[in-house]
Amino acid sequence: MSVNVVLAQAYPSRIAAIEAIAVYPDTAGGDELRARAEDVLSAAQLFGSATAAQDWQAFAFSLKILGLLADWSEAVHNAAVDADRFLRAGRLQYRTFAADANHSAYGLALVAALAPINDDLDVSSVPALRSAVAQREMPVAIFGIKKRNFEPLTADGVSAKSEEIAVAFLEFMIDGKPADTVHNLSTGQVHDLDLTIRVSRWPEYAERLVIEPMSIEPPSTWDFPSFEFLKPHGPLPYVFQRQGRMALHASQGFNARPLEFRYSAEFQPQPK
C-alpha cells in the first residue's frame, strides 16, 4: 500500500462542480452537470481505497441526480412533451442512492439534502436543492491509499515470482490516525508514523526486510523513516509493527503539483 497526496489533483473537479450547481445555475444544465459528475468520479479514483473515495463517489451521484432535475426544469419551462419523465428518473436514482447502506457522514448529508425529490417537488424548488448540495461540507482529504503487493528480490536483483503475496502493507497511521483520514499535515513539525505489514513468504536467501521511502520530491523538503526487520523465528505469516518519525519541511501551494511519496519493500541477503 502506498500513500499519495492527491488534494491538488482532485479538488479542482469539486470546485468546478460547485460553480456549476451554485454559481452558474442558469447556464449549467443537465449535460454540464453530468460532465462534472464524471470528473468527480475520476477524482474519486485518485483516493484508491481511502474512505474519502466514498465521499467523492456520493458527490458524483448527487450531481447526476441534479443533472436530471436540470433536464426536468428545462423541459417544463419549454413545454416539452412528458417533461416529468426526467423527474421520475431522478427519483429512481435518488432512491437507489438513499438505499446505500455504506454512506459516510457526508453521503448521508447529501441524501438528506436531496430528500425533497422524493416528495411532491415543484420545479421552482430545483435551485434550492442545488444550493443545499453545494453547501454540504465535504471532508478535505489529502491522502489516497493505493494497495500494492510486493514480490521479493533475489540476491541478483531479479524479482522472484510467487503465487503468494510476499509483503502486504496493512496499515499506515499518522499521529495515531489512519493515514487516509488525515485531512492536513502541518509542516515544520515532527509526526508519528506507524507501520503494520504482513509477510506471508520469506525467501530462503534473505536475512532482513527493508522498508524504505521513495519520492521524486527534493530530499530537503521531507524526512520519512526507513524500517528494517530481521527474519523472525516461528511459523508464517509474520506481522510486524513499527513506529518512526516523519516531517514535511516545506508547505505546498494549492495549485502546485501534488507531493508524492511511496514505500518500497525489499528482501536483502546477509552481507558477504
C-alpha positions, 0 to 999 in steps of 0.5 A, spaced: 500 500 500 502 506 498 500 513 500 499 519 495 497 526 496 492 527 491 488 534 494 491 538 488 489 533 483 482 532 485 479 538 488 479 542 482 473 537 479 469 539 486 470 546 485 468 546 478 462 542 480 460 547 485 460 553 480 456 549 476 450 547 481 451 554 485 454 559 481 452 558 474 445 555 475 442 558 469 447 556 464 449 549 467 444 544 465 443 537 465 449 535 460 454 540 464 452 537 470 453 530 468 460 532 465 462 534 472 459 528 475 464 524 471 470 528 473 468 527 480 468 520 479 475 520 476 477 524 482 474 519 486 479 514 483 485 518 485 483 516 493 484 508 491 481 505 497 481 511 502 474 512 505 474 519 502 473 515 495 466 514 498 465 521 499 467 523 492 463 517 489 456 520 493 458 527 490 458 524 483 451 521 484 448 527 487 450 531 481 447 526 476 441 526 480 441 534 479 443 533 472 436 530 471 432 535 475 436 540 470 433 536 464 426 536 468 426 544 469 428 545 462 423 541 459 417 544 463 419 551 462 419 549 454 413 545 454 416 539 452 412 533 451 412 528 458 417 533 461 416 529 468 419 523 465 426 526 467 423 527 474 421 520 475 428 518 473 431 522 478 427 519 483 429 512 481 436 514 482 435 518 488 432 512 491 437 507 489 442 512 492 438 513 499 438 505 499 446 505 500 447 502 506 455 504 506 454 512 506 459 516 510 457 522 514 457 526 508 453 521 503 448 521 508 448 529 508 447 529 501 441 524 501 438 528 506 439 534 502 436 531 496 430 528 500 425 533 497 425 529 490 422 524 493 416 528 495 411 532 491 417 537 488 415 543 484 420 545 479 421 552 482 424 548 488 430 545 483 435 551 485 434 550 492 436 543 492 442 545 488 444 550 493 443 545 499 448 540 495 453 545 494 453 547 501 454 540 504 461 540 507 465 535 504 471 532 508 478 535 505 482 529 504 489 529 502 491 522 502 489 516 497 491 509 499 493 505 493 494 497 495 500 494 492 503 487 493 510 486 493 514 480 490 521 479 493 528 480 490 533 475 489 540 476 491 541 478 483 536 483 483 531 479 479 524 479 482 522 472 484 515 470 482 510 467 487 503 465 487 503 468 494 503 475 496 510 476 499 509 483 503 502 486 504 502 493 507 496 493 512 496 499 515 499 506 515 497 511 521 499 518 522 499 521 529 495 515 531 490 516 525 489 512 519 493 515 514 487 516 509 483 520 514 488 525 515 485 531 512 492 536 513 499 535 515 502 541 518 509 542 516 515 544 520 513 539 525 515 532 527 509 526 526 508 519 528 508 514 523 506 507 524 507 501 520 503 494 520 505 489 514 504 482 513 509 477 510 506 471 508 513 468 504 520 469 506 525 467 501 530 462 503 536 467 501 534 473 505 536 475 512 532 482 513 526 486 510 527 493 508 522 498 508 524 504 505 521 511 502 521 513 495 519 520 492 521 524 486 520 530 491 527 534 493 530 530 499 530 537 503 523 538 503 521 531 507 524 526 512 520 519 512 523 513 516 526 507 513 524 500 517 528 494 517 526 487 520 530 481 521 527 474 519 523 472 525 523 465 528 516 461 528 511 459 523 508 464 517 505 469 516 509 474 520 506 481 522 510 486 524 509 493 527 513 499 527 513 506 529 518 512 526 518 519 525 516 523 519 516 531 517 514 535 511 519 541 511 516 545 506 508 547 505 505 546 498 501 551 494 494 549 492 495 549 485 502 546 485 503 539 483 501 534 488 507 531 493 508 524 492 511 519 496 511 511 496 514 505 500 518 500 497 519 493 500 525 489 499 528 482 501 536 483 502 541 477 503 546 477 509 552 481 507 558 477 504 
